[in-house]
Amino acid sequence: MRTVQPFKRLLVKLSGELLSGENSVFSASYLNNLSEAVLRLQKENKQVAFVVGGGNIWRGRDADLLGINGTDADYIGMLSTAVNGLMLKSCFESKGLKAELVSSFFIEGIAYRRHPSEIREFLENQVVVIFVGGTGMPHLTTDTLAAIRAVEISADLLVKLTKVDGVYDKDPMKYTDACKFDVLTFDEAVQKRLGVMDLAAFALLRDKNIPVAVIKGTDPMELVSFLHDSNKGTLVIPYSQEVHGE
């Protein structure tokens, strides 16, 4: 069993699919609940940044069906993240949160590139930072992007929101006897081929000593619960000596 750790600065990887409604690109209820979760986190003096995906608008795997090359497909995905990021920013601000959209490419009047020191200053002043546009370059995974942003802002924790409540030894959607891990090291996750993140992202996070939390993202309040309940989600840590508890 792991102990609850006092993480303060969080980088949340939010997939576009989680933002979508049953019959729409966006779910109003999800966006409202996510805003409430961020408000709760800020009341607990947490600093929050997001890397947002674009899967509710565009899925790169559809490129073959349309005869689109992979490079263009990636650029379409980057632009999709900007749409999602602007929606997040607007929703957060409607709830009284301060938010800043930071893009890897210039979008006049909407989003700008920022130096990491500026971004850290935003976070210290309780401004929610939303990263969009990927890295600005095609053919890099969102895992790698999230790892890069986590390092840039000196995050204490990278949070990966998924459709299940942690990391399992096999797909819990297919196998009823799947077992959830409370805590893992990066090496264990790689050796067991658990598919938590790609190898490049893991290597960067391990070098910078930034752990990864995998939690259920379908309920945004899990972001708050994870920080108080050691039974929530899975914590993936750089080295085994950082595991505490019985």
MONOR-V920176 format. One record per helix or strand of 2 or more residues. SS is the DSSP state (~ for helix, > for strand). FROM is the first residue (numbers start at 1). LEN is the number of residues. If there is no record, write none. Layout:
SS&FROM&LEN, SS&FROM&LEN
This chain:
>&9&6, ~&16&4, ~&28&16, >&47&6, ~&60&7, ~&70&25, >&98&6, >&111&2, ~&116&9, >&127&6, ~&142&11, >&157&6, >&167&2, >&180&2, >&183&3, ~&186&6, ~&199&9, >&211&6, ~&222&5, >&234&4, ~&240&3
